Amino acid sequence: MAGLRLGPLLRYTDGSCATVWVETNRPCTAEVRCADGARGTTRTFQVAGHHYALVPVSGLTPGTSTEYEVLLDGTRAWPPPESPFPPSVITSPTEEDGLRVAFGSCRWAAPPAGGKDPVGPDALDTLSARIAAAPRGERPDVLLLLGDQVYADEVSDATRQWISGRRDLNEAPGDQVADYEEYTRLYYESWLDPEVRWLLSTVPSCMIFDDHDVIDDWNTSAAWLADMRATDWWRERLMSGLMSYWVYQQLGNLSPDELAADPLYAAVRETPDGTDALRDFAARADAEPASVRWSYRRDFGRTRLLMVDSRAARVLEEDRRTMLDPGEAAWLREQVLDERDSYDHLLIGTSLPWLLPHLVHDVETWNAAMCGGERGARWAQRGERIRRGADLEHWSAFPSSFDALADLIAEAGTGPGAPATISVLSGDVHHAYVAEPSWAGRAPDARVAQLTCSPVHNSVPPSIRLGFRFGWSALARALGRRIARHGRCAPAAVSWRKTGGPWFGNQLMTLTLRGRSARLRLEQARTDRGGGIALRTAMERDLA
């Protein structure tokens, strides 16, 4: 009998339609049936011996919330019998309801129930528990997961033991993920967590990858990539990472219309086994990164979300190094400026922060100059070693891209039709903060902010806390200026100041957008004296 292996995940919603993703244990017909009569059905497709479906649901009524169930070959598979959670629902808010956007990044899978959690309570588990306890209370309208949804290079003890039953861990890549099958294990471990499984079944989600979804510091530099390609395991790792990301994350980011026009999705569904078609796609994405677009746009009423690929779209050659290839940069510009008066709030989701602590920014800009040969070949060699050792590969490590984004944001936020707010949403750096930029000689009409929030569930070593606290200090800023002068670095196109944080811990930010107003809240997962977990508000303020 057909059964669920993973899911359901409620992914795309727009008021009248939705998509629900599932993985099943065999080929079957998957159906989503809503209490209000809305429904959808599709056959599963196969990749590498696994069976998946992305069920399009039509007939939803804006402004309503309806319970749903999942049937496989006509038999109910979700919700499970005697589930401790409320029914999963598809909610279709209207513009008058406003929009709540929760976001964060960097999530190690929580240990099994009863196991010791060395990094503290999981913010997603805690959010799930709060919603389940008051299902008619406040909940996000969409959850943005900004990278490191799985860690291919830092697996749990249980996964390490499972991998050791398949192959010799003394051979590369050791106890890291090697192939598609091992990637599926990461998703099972992360998304079968009961609280997270229910949360993702009832709150729509948008996702984008970061480095650990493939490997730490993925695409740091051309030299790094050459070294990786020289190994005998990298190609399979990268292809499996891209294939599994497309199946488990990217498909659900797309609207039904985008899916209908996607030739890869059609090819995978039309063949008995879509593995070869997907491998060919992943091979092309590796060989010709500019031929594939992972970035996407979602419009939620008068809020526009642009999720930007800041990993695979890079140009790595030192003499023309950019965060986004020319096609990707043109796409971003087009989406930002398209019918600008049709949105009140612009959200730019990029896994890596645009605005960093000033010392970190200046060191990354200096390092880019060194690696580019500003001080000669010997400094270029030193610079590459420093770049890899210190993870210097954020937006400021690509100075021309940093300035181009600053210019685009200023253009979008200025003049008639400008939105009320422009927010750059990021994670990666294992702490949270708010930074606000300013431009010399011009002040955008929009309120602009860098909103950084991570981790959802991960460690924050004392050295990271100390380093980032110091990085924001006046002394660090002066030190950074001296370092930048050594690199003969041009001043950045924008200046900025920290207006909140840094905060450390497992945490989520939530933006509440209503009309042209915006309110930001940071909540941290805490354990109370009785051993229970809860989200505690660490900061709340108006942005507009």
N, C-alpha and C positions, 0 to 999 in steps of 0.2 A: 504494500500500500504506500502511496506517495505521502511524504511527510516533509515538514520544514527542517532544514539544517540550520538556516540563519534567516533573520528577519522576522516579521516584515519591517522595512524601513519606509516611512512616509517621506518622500523626497520633494518633488515639484508640486506646488499648489498655486493656483491663480484665481480662486473664487468659483470658477465653473468646472475646472478639471484638476486632476492630481495624478501623480504616479506613485506606485507602491512597489518596492523592490523586494524580491525573495530569492533565497537559494533553497532548492529542494533536493531530496535524496534520489530522485529518478526523473525521467521525462514525464511530463504531465501537463494538464491544462490548469493554469492558475487563475482564480477568480477573486475579485474583491467585490463584496456585496455590502452596501450601506443600508442603514436602517431607514433612510428617507427614500430609498428606491434607486439612488445612483449606483452604478456598477461598472465593472470592466472585466475583461477576460483576455487571456493570451496564452499561447503555448510557450513552454520553456525552450531555451536554447542551451547548447552544450559547449563548454570550453574545458579542455584538459580533463575530461571525465567528470566535470561538475556541471550542475544544471541550475539555470537561473531564469528569472522572468522579471520584467519591468512592466507592471500592469497599469495601463492607462485607464483612469476612472473619469467618466464624463457624467454630466447631469447634476452636478453639485449646485447648490443654491447659495449665492453670495450672502454673507451675513448670518450664516447658520453653522451649527456644529452637529455632525452626525457620526454615530458609532459605526464601525465597520468590522467585518470579519473576513478571513481569508479561507477560501476553499480550494482544495487540490483534487482534481478529478471528481468534483462534486461533494467531497467530504470535508467538513470543517477542520482546519488545521490551526486556526488562530481566532480567538484567544485559546490558550490551552485549558484543559479542564481544571477547575478549582484554582484558577489564577488568583494570586493575592492582589493583583493590580486592577484598577478600574478599566472599563472597556477602552480600547484605542479609538480615537476619534479623528476625523478630518474636519478641521475648522477653516472656514472661509471668511475672514474678516473683511469689513468694508473700509473705505477711506475714512469714514467718520469714526471708526473704532481706533484709528491710529495704528502704529506698528511697533511691536517690541522685538528688538533684534538682540539676541544673546550671542556672545562670541568668546572664543579662546582657542588655545592650541596646546600641543605637546602633552599627549596622554599615554603613559604606560598603562597597560591593562591592569585593573585592580586584581588582587589575589582572590582566590575562591573564598566563599563565605566561611567565616571562622578563622581564616588565615591572617597572620600578622602583616600589616601594611606598613612597610618601613618609611613611606613618604607621606603618610597621613591620609585623611579621607579624600576621596575622589570627588571633585566638584560636580561631575555629571551624575554620579550616583546620588549626591546630595540634592541636586536640582530635581532629579527624578522622584526622590522620596517626598520632597515638598509638594510637587504637583500631584502625586498620587494621594497624598493626605488631604488635599483640597482641590479635587479635579475641576471645580467650578471657579477656583480662584485665579490669580494672575499666573500666566504662563507665557513663554516666548511665542511669538508668531512664526519665528524662524530661528534656527540655531546655525551659526556659522562656525565651522571647524577649519581653522586656518593653518593646518599642516601638522605633520607628525601624528597622524591618526594611528599609525602603527610604527614600530621601531624594528626595521629589518636588521639593524646592526647591534641591537641591545635586547636580546630575547630573555624571557623569564627562565627560571630553573626548569619548570615543567616543559617548556618548549625545547629547551636545550636537551633534555633527556629524550624527548620525542624525536628530535633530529638525529641524535646519536643512534637511534634504532634504525635509521635509514642509510647513514653513511658515516665514514670515519671523520671525526672532528679534528683529527690531526692534519687533515688536508684542507687547503683553502676552499671556501672562505671560513673554515672552522665552525664556530658556533653561531655564525651569522646565517641569515637566510640565503639559500642558494638557487631556488627555483620556484615555479608557480605553486606547486603543491605546498611548499613550506610557507609561502605567502598566505595561502588559504588558512593555515593554522593560526597565523597572527590575527586575521579577521575573526575567526571563531573565538579565540581567546579574549579579544577585545569586545566584540559585539554580542557574545552570548552571556556576558554579565547580566543578570536578570534585570537590574535597575536600568542599565543602559539600553538593553534590548527593548524594554517597554517605552523608555523615553523616546528612542528613535522611531518607534512605531506610531507615536502620537504627536510629535513636534517635527515639522518639516525641517530639512537640513540642506545646507549648501557646503561643499567641501572643496579644498584645494590642497595639493601636496606641498610638503617642504622636504628638507634633505633626508631626514631619517626614514621617510617613506621609501627611500631607495638606499641611501648611505650618508653618513655624516659628511657635511660640507660638499654635497653633490654639486659638481660643476664649479668648483672654486676657481679654476684657472685652466688654461690650455695645457700647461705642463702637468697639472694634476690629472687631467683627462687622458693625456698620453700615457702616463704611468698606469692608470687603471686599465686602459685598453691593451696594455702589454701583458696583463695577467690572463690566465686561462679560464677564469671564472666570471669576470666582470660582465661579458656580453650576456650570458644567461641571467645573471642577477638583474641587470638593467631591463632586459626585455621582459622578464617575469614581473618586475616592479611596475613597469608601464602597463602590461597586460592586466595585471590584477587591479591596478588603480582604475583603469578604464571600466572594468566590470563592476568593482565594488563601490567606486566613488563617482567617477566621471559621468556614467550613464544617467544617474539620478539628478545630476546638475542641469540636465537639458530639458527643454519643454517638449511636449508631444509633437509640436510642429518641427522643432529642430531634429528630433529623433526620426520623424518621417522622412526628412531630407538627408539623413546621414547614410552615405553609401556603406560605411563599415558596419553600422548596426543592421542594415538590410542584409549584407553578405553573411554576417554571423548567424542571423536568424534563419536564412534561407537554406543553409547547409546542415546536414546531420551533425557535423562537428565543426564549430567555428574556430578551432584552435589555429589552423594554418593561416586563415585570413587575419586573425588578430596578431599572430607572430609577424606576418609580413608588415602589418601596420606599425608594430613596435620597432621592427628593424628599420623602417623608413624614418620613424621618429628619432632613432639614434643617429642614423647616417645624415639625415637632413632635418634638423630640428625645426627650421623655419617652415617646413611643409605641414606641420601639425599645430593646431591651436588648442591649448588646454584652457585658456582664459574664456570667460563667458559673462554674459550680462543677464541680470534679472531686474525687472521693474515690479515693485510692490506699490501700486497706487502712485503716489507722488514721491516715492523714494526709489532711487536708482542704485543698484548694487553692481559693481564691476569687480569680479574676482580675477586677479591678475597672476599669471604664471611668472614667478620671479626665480625659477630654477631651470627649467628646460629651455626657455626662450633666450638664454644668454648668448651673446657673442663673446668668445673667450680670447681671441687673438689680441695680443697686447697692444698692437697699433690701432685697433678699432674696437676696444673692449666696451661692451654695453650690457646693461641688465636685460634689455629687451631688444630683440632683433628688429630691423627696420619695419617689417610687416606688423609685428606685434605692437610696436610703438605707434604706428599709424592707426591700428585698430583701436588702441586705448584712446587716442586723441579723438577719433571719430565718435566713439561711444560717449565720451565725456561731453562733447559739444553738440551731439545730436539732439535737436529739439530741447535746448537747454531750459526753456521756460516751462517744460512739462514736468519738471521735478523740483521739489522743495529741499530735498536732502540728497547728497551724493555720498555714497559709501564706496571707498576704494579698498578692497580686501587684498592685501599682499602679505604673504607669510612673514616676510622680513620687514622690520621697521624702516621707514623712510628717515625719520628724525631719531637719532640716537643720543646718548650722553655725549657731551661735546668732546671729551677726551677720546672716546672711541671713534667718533666721526673723524677727528683730525688724524688719528693714527691710521685709519683705513685710507684716507685720502693721501697721506704721506706714503703709505705702503704702495698704493697704486702708482704713484710717481716713481718710486724706487724700482718697482718691477717693470715699469715702462722704460727704464734706462735713463732717468733724469740725472742720476749721479754715477752713471757708468755701469759696466758689466758686473763688476764685483758686488756693487750694491744691489743690482738686479737679482743676483743669485741669493744674496742674504734676504732680500725682500720676499722672494718666493718661499723660502724656509719659514720666515716670520708669518707670512700670510697663512700658510697651512697650520702652523703651530698655534696661532692665536685666533683662528677662524675669522679672518678679516675678509668678509665677502658679502656684506650688506650693501644697501643702496649707495652708501658713501664710498665703498670700494670701487664704484663705477661712477666717477664724478660727473661725467657728461650726462648720464642718465638721472642722477640726483638732481642736477640743475634743470634738466628737461621736465621732470615731474613737477618741480617747483614752479616753473613757468606755466605749465599746463594748468595747475591748480589755481594760480593767480588769474589766468585768463578766464577760467570757468567761473571763478568766484567774483568777477568784477563786471559792473555795468548792468543795464536793464536785463531782466530775466535771470539774474544770478540767484542761485539757491540760498537758502538761509544758512545751511551748514555744509561743509565738506569735511568728511572724517576719513582719515587713513587708518584702517583697522589692521593690526599686526599681532604677531606672537613671537615665538622663537627664543627670546632672550631670558626666559625664566624669571621674569618679574613684570610688574605692571606699572604704568605711568601715563601721565597726560603731558604732552608738549604742544605748545602753540607757536606757530611761525609768524614772522613779520617780514615785510619786503621794504627795502629802502626806497623811499620816494613814492610808494603807492601802498594803499591799504585796500585789500579786497572787501567787497561788500559782504561776502559770506564769512561766517565764523569758521575758521579752519583749525583742525586739531589732529595730532597724531595720538591715537588711542591704542596702547599696547597692552596685551593681557596674555600672560602665560605664567606657569603651566596650568593645565587642567588637572593633571595628576602626574607629578614627576618630582625629582629631587631638586633642591636648591641649596648647594653646598655653601658653607660660610664664606668661602673665597669669592663666590659669585656675588653674594650680598655685599661684601666689603668693596669689591671692585666697582660695582655699579653705583653704590652710594658715593664713592670717591669720584667716579667718572662725571657726576653731575656737579661737583663742587667748584668753587671759584679757583682754587689752586689747580685743579685738574684742567680747567679751561685755559689757564695761563700756560700750563705745561704743554697742552695740545697746540697752542698757537706757536710755541717755539719749535715743536716737532714739525708742524706744517711749513714753517719758514725754511727748515732744512730741506724739505722736499720741493721748495719753490712752488708751493701749491697756490693756485688762485683762490680768492675768497669765494665761498659758496654763494649761490644766487639768493639765499634766504638766511635769516638768522632765526633763532628760536630760544624759548625758555621753557623749563619744566614748570608746569602749574599744578602738578599733582603727583604724589609718589616720591620715591619708589615704594611699592608694596610687594611683599614676598609671601608665597604660600600657594596652595592649590585654589584657583580662583576663576571667576567668570565676570565679564562686563556685560551690561545690558543697556542698550540705547532705547529710549522710549520716544518715538517721533509722532507728533500729533499737530496737524497743520504745519506751521513754520516754527514750532517750538521743538526743542530737543532736550532731553534730560538723561544724564549718564549716572549709572550706579555700578559700583564694584562690590562684589560679594565674595567672601572667602569661606571655604569649607572648614568647619571647626568641629572638634569633638567636645561634647559637654561633659560635665562631671559624672553624669549617669552612664556615659559611654555612647550616647546617641550622637548623631551627626546633624549638622544644620548649616545653612548658609547665613553668614553674618555680614551685615553691611559695613564695609570699611570706608566707603566714600559715596556721596550722592550730591550731584550738583546740576544746575542748568547749563547747557551749552548755548542755547538760543531761546 
